[in-house]
């Protein structure tokens, strides 16, 4: 007798309504909570952002349940509204986990 592999699971996603629900369940399962930053890390991020205007940076940020990496040059920064722009992507300060210059 041969193994059917993934074919045996195909009927569970055969209805259109089930496909979207199963995809949501898979996405929810892999999501993690945002890590809390210590005050030292927050001060380090702040210092790096103050020095990083018009320089190449690597930023780790948290968005929709997962960590992301962004590399580029900071083109705009607004300290009052707490956001920065890197290569046409606007990123809020509260999403940033770490900043490296260079």
Secondary structure by P-SEA (a helix, b strand, c coil): cccccccccccccccaaaaaaaaaaaaaaacccbbbbcaaaaaaaaaaaaacccccbbbbbbcccbbbbbbcccccccccccccccccbbbbcccccccccc
